[in-house]
Amino acid sequence: MWERSELKEKGKASLRANYWKTVLVALVVTFVIGGGAGGASAFSSAASGMAALMGLGPAASTSEQHYELEESTEAEHGHEEGTDSAAGRNDASASAGRDSGIASSTPVAERQDAGEELGSAQMAAVFLPLVILFCLFMLLVVVAIIALDILVLQPLLVGTSRFFLRNLNQRAEVGECGRGFDRNYAENVKTLFFRELYVLLWSLLLVVPGIVKSYEYRMIPYLLADDPKLTREEAFAQSKALMDGNKWKAFVLDLSFLGWDLLSLATLGILDVFYVAPYRQMTYAALYEALRYGSDSRVLPVASDEAAPVAPDQSSPVAPEGLQG
């Protein structure tokens, strides 16, 4: 079993031992990747963008119909006023005036209606291509965001997770962040893609199941960082096993940083950059270490991509073979 206070103490100690490099990597996680918490952020952005595009056409057509309705109402109102004024004349002149008024007003009304139709057609001819181009542009932006997230940001998350894992017990180098791109890259991309996709689908179903699944899949980046040879099925199964019975405790661990987040807001985010974010990331790495190797673990594998780690018995934590003493 792991205790929240022990994880946070180890996180603070690891941060102090390699402060500036840890701050730099945490900065990348927070502002480039987006916190590293997963949850299909790019896919959510894509869904919002597509919803906005779908709402753009009806909104434009509704405003155009409202504009045409106002113009036709004004034309009818003017025509009625002309008819009422003609009715107030004397009998002899009223009959002639009414006839001439009707004869003269009818072509004017027809010309107004024709002009309005022509103006609406011209406006549609001008704005419709612009709307189509805007929709295509937004679609390309959404596709680019998704591609960037899947092909670059998620493998970068694996690399930063590896940095934090190694930094728990030794001074890690920033170059560890690139390990997600040169160790089983294609399989890692596929695994992380399905991780985001599953969380998004569960979130669309109901909010609470999406949150539960995000905690269930939380250890996947650390598992891939620890052993890049894992397949998608193995990564999902191991993350589910590690988080079984630990989701609520992990949620409480997240809540324990709420006070620090409030202090960060008071300092306009400066405290978050230089202390809270790296402290949080080191604590999360300590959580993975405790779940995978036990609270008495002293060191993680030096090159887990060369020799895959063997998880010890959780009831009696013993350091796996091939680890540094």
C-alpha positions as a Markdown table, in Angstrom:
| # | Residue | x | y | z |
|---|---|---|---|---|
| 1 | Met | 0.0 | 0.0 | 0.0 |
| 2 | Trp | 1.1 | 3.5 | -0.7 |
| 3 | Glu | 0.6 | 6.7 | 1.4 |
| 4 | Arg | 0.0 | 10.1 | -0.2 |
| 5 | Ser | 2.5 | 11.8 | 2.2 |
| 6 | Glu | 5.3 | 9.4 | 1.2 |
| 7 | Leu | 4.8 | 10.0 | -2.5 |
| 8 | Lys | 4.8 | 13.8 | -2.0 |
| 9 | Glu | 7.9 | 13.7 | 0.1 |
| 10 | Lys | 9.7 | 11.7 | -2.5 |
| 11 | Gly | 8.5 | 14.0 | -5.2 |
| 12 | Lys | 9.8 | 17.1 | -3.4 |
| 13 | Ala | 13.2 | 15.4 | -2.7 |
| 14 | Ser | 13.6 | 14.4 | -6.3 |
| 15 | Leu | 12.7 | 18.0 | -7.4 |
| 16 | Arg | 15.3 | 19.5 | -5.1 |
| 17 | Ala | 18.0 | 17.0 | -6.4 |
| 18 | Asn | 17.6 | 18.1 | -10.1 |
| 19 | Tyr | 15.6 | 21.3 | -9.8 |
| 20 | Trp | 16.2 | 23.3 | -13.1 |
| 21 | Lys | 15.9 | 20.4 | -15.5 |
| 22 | Thr | 12.8 | 19.2 | -13.7 |
| 23 | Val | 11.2 | 22.6 | -14.0 |
| 24 | Leu | 12.0 | 22.8 | -17.7 |
| 25 | Val | 10.5 | 19.4 | -18.4 |
| 26 | Ala | 7.4 | 20.1 | -16.3 |
| 27 | Leu | 7.1 | 23.4 | -18.3 |
| 28 | Val | 6.9 | 21.4 | -21.5 |
| 29 | Val | 4.3 | 19.1 | -20.0 |
| 30 | Thr | 2.1 | 21.9 | -18.7 |
| 31 | Phe | 2.2 | 24.4 | -21.6 |
| 32 | Val | 3.0 | 22.2 | -24.6 |
| 33 | Ile | 1.4 | 18.9 | -24.0 |
| 34 | Gly | -1.3 | 20.3 | -21.7 |
| 35 | Gly | -0.8 | 18.9 | -18.3 |
| 36 | Gly | -0.1 | 15.3 | -19.4 |
| 37 | Ala | -3.4 | 14.2 | -17.9 |
| 38 | Gly | -4.7 | 12.8 | -21.2 |
| 39 | Gly | -8.4 | 12.8 | -21.7 |
| 40 | Ala | -8.6 | 13.3 | -25.4 |
| 41 | Ser | -8.0 | 17.0 | -25.4 |
| 42 | Ala | -7.4 | 17.2 | -29.2 |
| 43 | Phe | -10.4 | 15.1 | -29.9 |
| 44 | Ser | -12.6 | 17.4 | -27.7 |
| 45 | Ser | -11.3 | 20.4 | -29.5 |
| 46 | Ala | -12.1 | 18.8 | -32.8 |
| 47 | Ala | -15.6 | 18.0 | -31.7 |
| 48 | Ser | -16.2 | 21.6 | -30.6 |
| 49 | Gly | -14.8 | 22.9 | -33.9 |
| 50 | Met | -17.1 | 20.6 | -35.9 |
| 51 | Ala | -20.1 | 21.6 | -33.8 |
| 52 | Ala | -19.3 | 25.3 | -34.5 |
| 53 | Leu | -19.1 | 24.6 | -38.2 |
| 54 | Met | -22.4 | 22.8 | -38.2 |
| 55 | Gly | -24.0 | 25.7 | -36.4 |
| 56 | Leu | -22.5 | 28.3 | -38.7 |
| 57 | Gly | -24.7 | 27.5 | -41.8 |
| 58 | Pro | -28.1 | 27.6 | -40.0 |
| 59 | Ala | -27.2 | 30.8 | -38.1 |
| 60 | Ala | -26.3 | 32.5 | -41.3 |
| 61 | Ser | -29.4 | 31.4 | -43.1 |
| 62 | Thr | -31.7 | 32.4 | -40.2 |
| 63 | Ser | -30.3 | 35.9 | -40.2 |
| 64 | Glu | -30.7 | 36.2 | -43.9 |
| 65 | Gln | -34.3 | 35.0 | -43.7 |
| 66 | His | -34.9 | 37.6 | -40.9 |
| 67 | Tyr | -33.5 | 40.3 | -43.1 |
| 68 | Glu | -35.7 | 39.4 | -46.0 |
| 69 | Leu | -38.8 | 39.2 | -43.8 |
| 70 | Glu | -38.1 | 42.7 | -42.5 |
| 71 | Glu | -37.8 | 44.1 | -46.0 |
| 72 | Ser | -40.9 | 42.4 | -47.3 |
| 73 | Thr | -42.9 | 43.6 | -44.2 |
| 74 | Glu | -41.8 | 47.2 | -44.8 |
| 75 | Ala | -42.8 | 47.0 | -48.5 |
| 76 | Glu | -46.3 | 45.6 | -47.6 |
| 77 | His | -46.7 | 48.3 | -45.0 |
| 78 | Gly | -45.9 | 51.1 | -47.5 |
| 79 | His | -48.3 | 49.6 | -50.0 |
| 80 | Glu | -51.1 | 49.5 | -47.4 |
| 81 | Glu | -50.5 | 53.2 | -46.5 |
| 82 | Gly | -50.7 | 54.2 | -50.2 |
| 83 | Thr | -54.0 | 52.4 | -50.6 |
| 84 | Asp | -55.5 | 53.9 | -47.4 |
| 85 | Ser | -54.5 | 57.5 | -48.5 |
| 86 | Ala | -56.2 | 56.9 | -51.9 |
| 87 | Ala | -59.4 | 55.9 | -50.3 |
| 88 | Gly | -59.9 | 59.3 | -48.6 |
| 89 | Arg | -60.4 | 61.3 | -51.7 |
| 90 | Asn | -63.8 | 62.5 | -53.2 |
| 91 | Asp | -65.9 | 60.2 | -55.4 |
| 92 | Ala | -64.9 | 61.5 | -58.8 |
| 93 | Ser | -61.2 | 62.1 | -58.2 |
| 94 | Ala | -61.0 | 59.1 | -55.8 |
| 95 | Ser | -62.0 | 56.7 | -58.5 |
| 96 | Ala | -59.5 | 58.0 | -61.0 |
| 97 | Gly | -56.8 | 58.5 | -58.4 |
| 98 | Arg | -57.4 | 55.0 | -57.0 |
| 99 | Asp | -57.1 | 53.5 | -60.4 |
| 100 | Ser | -54.0 | 55.4 | -61.3 |
| 101 | Gly | -52.5 | 54.7 | -57.8 |
| 102 | Ile | -53.1 | 51.0 | -58.2 |
| 103 | Ala | -51.7 | 51.0 | -61.7 |
| 104 | Ser | -48.6 | 52.9 | -60.7 |
| 105 | Ser | -48.0 | 51.1 | -57.3 |
| 106 | Thr | -48.2 | 47.6 | -58.8 |
| 107 | Pro | -45.1 | 48.0 | -61.0 |
| 108 | Val | -43.2 | 49.7 | -58.2 |
| 109 | Ala | -44.0 | 46.8 | -55.8 |
| 110 | Glu | -43.0 | 44.3 | -58.4 |
| 111 | Arg | -39.7 | 46.1 | -59.0 |
| 112 | Gln | -39.0 | 46.2 | -55.3 |
| 113 | Asp | -39.7 | 42.5 | -54.9 |
| 114 | Ala | -37.5 | 41.8 | -57.9 |
| 115 | Gly | -34.7 | 44.0 | -56.5 |
| 116 | Glu | -34.9 | 42.3 | -53.2 |
| 117 | Glu | -34.7 | 38.9 | -54.8 |
| 118 | Leu | -31.7 | 40.0 | -56.9 |
| 119 | Gly | -30.0 | 41.5 | -53.9 |
| 120 | Ser | -30.5 | 38.3 | -51.9 |
| 121 | Ala | -29.2 | 36.2 | -54.8 |
| 122 | Gln | -26.1 | 38.4 | -55.1 |
| 123 | Met | -25.4 | 38.2 | -51.3 |
| 124 | Ala | -25.7 | 34.4 | -51.4 |
| 125 | Ala | -23.4 | 34.2 | -54.4 |
| 126 | Val | -20.8 | 36.3 | -52.6 |
| 127 | Phe | -21.0 | 34.8 | -49.1 |
| 128 | Leu | -21.7 | 31.2 | -49.8 |
| 129 | Pro | -18.2 | 30.5 | -51.3 |
| 130 | Leu | -16.7 | 32.4 | -48.3 |
| 131 | Val | -18.6 | 30.3 | -45.8 |
| 132 | Ile | -17.5 | 27.1 | -47.7 |
| 133 | Leu | -13.8 | 28.2 | -47.7 |
| 134 | Phe | -14.0 | 29.0 | -44.0 |
| 135 | Cys | -15.5 | 25.6 | -43.2 |
| 136 | Leu | -12.8 | 23.9 | -45.1 |
| 137 | Phe | -10.1 | 26.0 | -43.4 |
| 138 | Met | -11.5 | 25.1 | -40.0 |
| 139 | Leu | -11.6 | 21.4 | -40.9 |
| 140 | Leu | -8.0 | 21.5 | -41.9 |
| 141 | Val | -7.1 | 23.2 | -38.6 |
| 142 | Val | -8.9 | 20.5 | -36.7 |
| 143 | Val | -7.2 | 17.7 | -38.6 |
| 144 | Ala | -3.8 | 19.4 | -38.1 |
| 145 | Ile | -4.4 | 19.7 | -34.3 |
| 146 | Ile | -5.4 | 16.0 | -34.0 |
| 147 | Ala | -2.3 | 15.0 | -36.1 |
| 148 | Leu | 0.0 | 17.1 | -34.0 |
| 149 | Asp | -1.4 | 15.6 | -30.8 |
| 150 | Ile | -1.2 | 12.0 | -31.9 |
| 151 | Leu | 2.1 | 12.1 | -33.8 |
| 152 | Val | 4.1 | 14.5 | -31.7 |
| 153 | Leu | 2.6 | 15.5 | -28.3 |
| 154 | Gln | 1.6 | 12.1 | -27.1 |
| 155 | Pro | 5.0 | 10.5 | -27.8 |
| 156 | Leu | 6.6 | 13.5 | -26.1 |
| 157 | Leu | 4.4 | 12.7 | -23.1 |
| 158 | Val | 6.0 | 9.3 | -23.0 |
| 159 | Gly | 9.5 | 10.9 | -23.1 |
| 160 | Thr | 8.7 | 13.3 | -20.3 |
| 161 | Ser | 7.2 | 10.5 | -18.2 |
| 162 | Arg | 10.5 | 8.6 | -18.7 |
| 163 | Phe | 12.4 | 11.7 | -17.5 |
| 164 | Phe | 10.3 | 11.9 | -14.3 |
| 165 | Leu | 10.7 | 8.2 | -13.6 |
| 166 | Arg | 14.4 | 8.2 | -13.9 |
| 167 | Asn | 14.6 | 11.4 | -11.9 |
| 168 | Leu | 13.1 | 9.8 | -8.9 |
| 169 | Asn | 16.3 | 8.0 | -8.1 |
| 170 | Gln | 19.0 | 9.7 | -10.2 |
| 171 | Arg | 19.6 | 12.9 | -12.0 |
| 172 | Ala | 17.9 | 12.5 | -15.3 |
| 173 | Glu | 18.8 | 14.4 | -18.5 |
| 174 | Val | 16.4 | 16.4 | -20.6 |
| 175 | Gly | 17.4 | 14.2 | -23.6 |
| 176 | Glu | 15.2 | 11.5 | -22.1 |
| 177 | Cys | 12.2 | 13.4 | -23.4 |
| 178 | Gly | 13.0 | 12.2 | -26.9 |
| 179 | Arg | 12.9 | 8.6 | -26.1 |
| 180 | Gly | 9.2 | 8.3 | -27.1 |
| 181 | Phe | 10.2 | 8.9 | -30.7 |
| 182 | Asp | 13.0 | 6.4 | -31.1 |
| 183 | Arg | 11.7 | 3.4 | -29.1 |
| 184 | Asn | 8.8 | 1.5 | -30.7 |
| 185 | Tyr | 7.3 | 4.8 | -32.0 |
| 186 | Ala | 4.5 | 3.3 | -34.1 |
| 187 | Glu | 3.2 | 1.0 | -31.4 |
| 188 | Asn | 3.3 | 3.9 | -28.8 |
| 189 | Val | 1.4 | 6.2 | -31.2 |
| 190 | Lys | -1.3 | 3.5 | -31.7 |
| 191 | Thr | -1.6 | 2.9 | -28.0 |
| 192 | Leu | -1.9 | 6.5 | -27.0 |
| 193 | Phe | -4.3 | 7.2 | -29.9 |
| 194 | Phe | -6.7 | 4.5 | -28.6 |
| 195 | Arg | -6.2 | 5.8 | -25.0 |
| 196 | Glu | -7.5 | 9.2 | -26.0 |
| 197 | Leu | -10.2 | 7.8 | -28.2 |
| 198 | Tyr | -11.6 | 5.5 | -25.5 |
| 199 | Val | -11.6 | 8.3 | -22.9 |
| 200 | Leu | -13.4 | 10.6 | -25.4 |
| 201 | Leu | -16.1 | 8.0 | -26.2 |
| 202 | Trp | -16.8 | 7.3 | -22.6 |
| 203 | Ser | -16.9 | 11.1 | -21.9 |
| 204 | Leu | -19.5 | 11.5 | -24.7 |
| 205 | Leu | -21.6 | 8.8 | -23.1 |
| 206 | Leu | -21.5 | 10.3 | -19.6 |
| 207 | Val | -19.1 | 12.5 | -17.8 |
| 208 | Val | -18.4 | 10.3 | -14.8 |
| 209 | Pro | -17.5 | 7.2 | -16.8 |
| 210 | Gly | -15.1 | 9.3 | -18.8 |
| 211 | Ile | -13.4 | 10.5 | -15.6 |
| 212 | Val | -13.2 | 6.9 | -14.3 |
| 213 | Lys | -11.6 | 5.7 | -17.6 |
| 214 | Ser | -9.1 | 8.5 | -17.6 |
| 215 | Tyr | -7.9 | 7.3 | -14.2 |
| 216 | Glu | -8.0 | 3.7 | -15.3 |
| 217 | Tyr | -5.7 | 4.5 | -18.3 |
| 218 | Arg | -3.5 | 7.0 | -16.4 |
| 219 | Met | -0.5 | 4.8 | -16.1 |
| 220 | Ile | -0.2 | 4.0 | -19.8 |
| 221 | Pro | 2.4 | 6.8 | -20.6 |
| 222 | Tyr | 4.6 | 5.6 | -17.6 |
| 223 | Leu | 4.3 | 2.0 | -18.7 |
| 224 | Leu | 5.4 | 2.8 | -22.2 |
| 225 | Ala | 8.2 | 5.0 | -20.8 |
| 226 | Asp | 9.3 | 2.1 | -18.5 |
| 227 | Asp | 9.0 | -0.6 | -21.2 |
| 228 | Pro | 8.6 | 0.7 | -24.7 |
| 229 | Lys | 8.1 | -2.8 | -26.0 |
| 230 | Leu | 4.7 | -3.1 | -24.6 |
| 231 | Thr | 1.8 | -3.7 | -27.0 |
| 232 | Arg | -1.4 | -1.8 | -26.9 |
| 233 | Glu | -3.3 | -4.7 | -25.2 |
| 234 | Glu | -0.5 | -5.2 | -22.6 |
| 235 | Ala | -0.4 | -1.5 | -21.8 |
| 236 | Phe | -4.1 | -1.2 | -21.3 |
| 237 | Ala | -4.3 | -4.4 | -19.2 |
| 238 | Gln | -1.4 | -3.4 | -17.0 |
| 239 | Ser | -2.7 | 0.1 | -16.4 |
| 240 | Lys | -6.1 | -1.3 | -15.5 |
| 241 | Ala | -4.5 | -3.7 | -13.1 |
| 242 | Leu | -2.3 | -1.1 | -11.4 |
| 243 | Met | -5.2 | 1.3 | -10.9 |
| 244 | Asp | -7.6 | -1.3 | -9.7 |
| 245 | Gly | -8.6 | -0.2 | -6.2 |
| 246 | Asn | -6.4 | 3.0 | -6.5 |
| 247 | Lys | -8.6 | 5.3 | -8.6 |
| 248 | Trp | -10.2 | 7.0 | -5.6 |
| 249 | Lys | -6.9 | 7.4 | -3.8 |
| 250 | Ala | -5.4 | 8.9 | -7.0 |
| 251 | Phe | -8.3 | 11.3 | -7.2 |
| 252 | Val | -7.7 | 12.4 | -3.6 |
| 253 | Leu | -4.0 | 12.8 | -4.5 |
| 254 | Asp | -5.0 | 15.2 | -7.2 |
| 255 | Leu | -7.2 | 17.1 | -4.8 |
| 256 | Ser | -4.4 | 17.5 | -2.4 |
| 257 | Phe | -2.7 | 19.9 | -4.8 |
| 258 | Leu | -5.8 | 22.2 | -4.8 |
| 259 | Gly | -4.3 | 24.6 | -2.2 |
| 260 | Trp | -1.1 | 24.9 | -4.3 |
| 261 | Asp | -3.2 | 25.7 | -7.4 |
| 262 | Leu | -5.0 | 28.5 | -5.5 |
| 263 | Leu | -1.6 | 29.9 | -4.5 |
| 264 | Ser | -0.4 | 29.7 | -8.1 |
| 265 | Leu | -3.4 | 31.7 | -9.2 |
| 266 | Ala | -2.5 | 34.3 | -6.6 |
| 267 | Thr | 1.0 | 34.6 | -8.1 |
| 268 | Leu | -0.4 | 34.7 | -11.7 |
| 269 | Gly | 1.0 | 31.2 | -12.4 |
| 270 | Ile | 4.6 | 31.9 | -11.4 |
| 271 | Leu | 4.5 | 29.5 | -8.5 |
| 272 | Asp | 3.1 | 26.8 | -10.7 |
| 273 | Val | 5.9 | 27.1 | -13.2 |
| 274 | Phe | 8.8 | 27.1 | -10.7 |
| 275 | Tyr | 7.4 | 24.7 | -8.0 |
| 276 | Val | 3.9 | 23.3 | -8.2 |
| 277 | Ala | 4.0 | 21.8 | -11.7 |
| 278 | Pro | 7.3 | 20.0 | -11.3 |
| 279 | Tyr | 6.4 | 18.9 | -7.8 |
| 280 | Arg | 3.1 | 17.5 | -9.1 |
| 281 | Gln | 4.8 | 15.6 | -12.0 |
| 282 | Met | 7.4 | 14.1 | -9.7 |
| 283 | Thr | 4.6 | 12.9 | -7.3 |
| 284 | Tyr | 2.7 | 11.3 | -10.1 |
| 285 | Ala | 5.9 | 9.4 | -11.2 |
| 286 | Ala | 6.3 | 8.3 | -7.6 |
| 287 | Leu | 2.8 | 7.0 | -7.7 |
| 288 | Tyr | 3.6 | 4.8 | -10.7 |
| 289 | Glu | 6.8 | 3.6 | -9.0 |
| 290 | Ala | 4.9 | 2.6 | -5.9 |
| 291 | Leu | 2.2 | 0.8 | -7.8 |
| 292 | Arg | 4.6 | -1.0 | -10.1 |
| 293 | Tyr | 7.5 | -1.8 | -7.8 |
| 294 | Gly | 6.3 | -1.3 | -4.3 |
| 295 | Ser | 7.0 | 1.5 | -1.8 |
| 296 | Asp | 10.4 | 0.0 | -0.9 |
| 297 | Ser | 11.8 | 0.3 | -4.4 |
| 298 | Arg | 15.2 | 2.1 | -4.6 |
| 299 | Val | 15.8 | 2.4 | -8.3 |
| 300 | Leu | 14.1 | 1.9 | -11.7 |
| 301 | Pro | 15.5 | 0.0 | -14.7 |
| 302 | Val | 18.4 | 1.9 | -16.3 |
| 303 | Ala | 17.5 | 0.7 | -19.8 |
| 304 | Ser | 14.1 | -0.9 | -19.7 |
| 305 | Asp | 13.9 | -1.0 | -23.5 |
| 306 | Glu | 16.9 | -3.3 | -23.6 |
| 307 | Ala | 15.8 | -5.6 | -20.7 |
| 308 | Ala | 12.1 | -5.4 | -19.9 |
| 309 | Pro | 11.4 | -5.1 | -16.2 |
| 310 | Val | 9.7 | -7.8 | -14.2 |
| 311 | Ala | 7.2 | -6.5 | -11.7 |
| 312 | Pro | 7.8 | -7.9 | -8.2 |
| 313 | Asp | 5.1 | -9.4 | -6.0 |
| 314 | Gln | 3.1 | -6.5 | -4.7 |
| 315 | Ser | 2.5 | -8.3 | -1.3 |
| 316 | Ser | 6.3 | -8.4 | -0.7 |
| 317 | Pro | 8.1 | -5.8 | -2.8 |
| 318 | Val | 11.5 | -6.9 | -4.0 |
| 319 | Ala | 13.6 | -5.1 | -6.5 |
| 320 | Pro | 13.6 | -6.9 | -9.9 |
| 321 | Glu | 16.7 | -8.5 | -11.2 |
| 322 | Gly | 18.9 | -6.4 | -13.5 |
| 323 | Leu | 18.3 | -3.2 | -11.5 |
| 324 | Gln | 21.1 | -1.2 | -10.0 |
| 325 | Gly | 21.7 | -1.9 | -6.3 |
